[in-house]
Every structure is written in structure tokens, then in C-alpha cells.
Amino acid sequence: MTTRSTSARQKILETASELFYQKGIQYVGINEIIATSGVAKRTFYRWFPSKDQLIEQVMKYRSAQWLQWFEDAIAVTGNTPVERLLATFDVLGAWYAQPDFRGCPFINAVLEIADSSHPAHQVSVDLREAIRVCIMELASLAGVKDPVSFSQQYLLLIGGASLMATIEGNPSGAQYARKALSVLIAAHIE
């Protein structure tokens, strides 16, 4: 019974995650998620009593997946910390090039949910911080002078590249960000 109910919860999270990303959080109703996931309404509400709770859990689910994907992808690229830093934009460029890319789901969620006290907003903030820490640690290994400042500047590049890919519908922003990152690295390494 636990496995079945856990798999129902997982199915709801996966379905809602996909629908929210493809259509937008505000444009997807509970009934559509229930119908698409194939779970009973009662099962849905047992796991997620409100749409806000569902949104928060979907954001946590997607955030954990995204961060794991990002960390795994950069861990196997490049032989040195500098090469891995630069390769982050190769990894992101491949993501931006996916036919179903609709922008960064975390930026999209923050823009859709205007209330900064909504738990989904904090999930996006937490993910941004986790990315920053990942980059800061890699920058430290690369010999960057001020890894904290460097990691903040990196976040500007990733945000800009993601926005450019979303607006223009192509991944070229990742390569521009990679070039800018190489300049940033050169300026920060002693």
C-alpha cells in the first residue's frame, strides 16, 4: 500500500511539474493534473490539500532534480576546475537547445507567483544559493581570488544566458556567457 500511494504521489509531482513547465503554473488547474496523472481525486487531495502546497512540493522536487543534474553534468566535464567552470555553459547550452525548453522553471515560477512570501519563491532562492555555492567551491579549486564575489557574478551570467535562451528561442546565450566567463576567470585568477 505504501509503495502504491508513494508512486501516486510521485506521478502527481511528475505530471504537475511537466504541466506547470509547459503551460505555466497559473494556467494549470487541479482537475487537469488529476486527469493527466490518472490518480483519483481523493488520492490527490490526500497528498496535496491545496494548489499552493502542490506548487511548493513540485518546486522542491524539480529543484532537487535540476541541481543533481547540474552537479553530475559538470563533474564529468573538463579535467581541471577551470575547464569545469567553463563547461557549465556547455551543459546549460545543451539544456537550452532542447525542443521543450521553455525557460528556467524557477525564474518562471518567481515571475508567475508575485507573492515573494510564497514557499515556491523560497525554493527558487534556495536553488540559486545552491548553484552559487557549487560554483564558489569550484572557483576555490580553480584558484579564484574572491570566490564569493566570483560566484555572484557567475549567477548574473547564468541568469542572462537563461533569459536570452528563453526570449530568443536558441541556445547561443550559453556560448556568449561562456566567453564572458573566461574573461571573468582570467580577471579573478592570480
N, C-alpha and C positions, 0 to 999 in steps of 0.2 A: 504493500500500500504506500509506503513512504517513497519508494522509487517512482511509482506511478504519479503521485502528487508532485514530487520534485521535478519529474520530467514535464508535467503540465505547466509548472511554474517556469521552467526553462523555455518551453515552447512559447509561452506568453511573452517572456522577455525578448526572445529572438524575433518573434513576429512584430511586437511593438517597436523594437529597435529598428527593424527594416522599414516599417511603415512610417515611423517618425522621420527617418532619414530621407526617404524617398518623397514624402508628401509634406512634411512639416508637422510639428507637434500639434499645433492648433487646428490642423485640418484633418486629424485622425480622431475618430470617436471610439469610445469603448466598444460599441457594438461591432464596428469593423474589425477591431482587434480580436474580439471573441469569435466572430465568423471566420476570419482568416486563419486563426490559430486552431480552430476546431475544438476548443475546450468549452465545457459547459459554463453558463453564466455564473452559476453558483461557485464553481471552482475558481473562476476568475476573481470574483469578489472575496473569496476566502483568502487569496494571496494578496490582492490589491484592492483594499476598500475604497480607494479614491484614485482618480486620474493623476493627481499630484504625487501620490505615493508610487504609482506606476512609473511616472516620469523620472522620479528620483532613482528608483531601482534600475530602470533602463539606462540611465546616465552612468550609474555606478558600474553596471555590467559592461557597457560599451567602453567606458574609461579603462577598466581593468584589461579588457581585450586589446584595446589600442596601445596602451603602454607596454604590454607584454610583446605585442607585435613589433613595436618600435625598438625596444631594447634588444630583442632577439635579432632583428634585422641588422642593426648597427654592430652587434657583437661579432658578426661573421663577415663584415666588410672591412677591407683595409688591414694592413699589417701593423700600423702604428696608430697611436691615439689621434694624431693629426689627420691621417687618412680616414679614420673612422668618423671624425667630426665632419670632414668634407663629404663623406659618403652619406651622411644623414639626408642631404638634399637629393642624392640619387634615389634613396629609399622613398623619400616623400614624392619625388617626381614620378616614380612608378605608381604610387598611390593616386596622384593627381591624374594620371593617364588612364586610369580605369574607366570604362564606359559608364559605370554607375556612380562616378564621383559627383557629389552634389555639395561640395564644400566640407569644411571641418564641422562635424556634427556637434562639437562642443561650442564653437563660435555660433553656429546656427541656433543652438538651444538658448544661449545667453541673449541673442538678438530677439528670439521669439518670446521669451519669458522676461518681460520687462522688470519684474519684481526681483531685485537683487537679493532679497532675503529668501527667495525660493531655494529649497535644497539642491535643485539641479544646477543652480548658479554656482553654489559652493563646490559641487563635483567638478565643474569646469575649472574653477580656480585651483582646486587641489591637483587636477591633472596638469595644468600649466606649471605648477610648482614642482611636480614630479619630473616633468620634462626638463625644467631648469636645473634641478639637482643632478639629473643624469648627465646633462651637458656640462655642468660645473665640474663633476667628478672626472669626466673625460678630458676637459680642459686642463684640470690639475695634472693629470697624467701626461698631457702634451707639453707641459711646461709654461702654460699661460700665466702671465704676471698676476693678474687680478681675475681669478675665475668667477667670482661673484658678479662683477660688472660685465665680464665677457658673456656669462650665461644670460643676463638680462638683455644684452644687445642681440644675442642669438635669437631670443624669443621674438624680437622685432622682425628679424629676418623670416622666421618660420610663419609668423602671422601675416606678413606681407606676401610671402610666396603662396600661402594658402588662399588668401583673398584674391590674388591675381589669377590663380588657377580656377577659382570659382567664377569670377567675373568674366574672364576671357575664354573659359572652357578649354584651356590647354595647359600642359604641364611646364611650359617654358619658364615660369616664375621660379621653379626649383633650381634651374641652371643659373639664372641671374643671382639668386640668393647664394648659390654655391660659390660663384665668383666673388660676391661681396664678403662671404665668409672667409675666403682665402686672404683677402685684404685685412679683415679683422684679426685673423690668426696671426698674420705677419706683424701687425701692429702691437699685438699682445705678447708675443714670444720674445724672450730676452736673447 
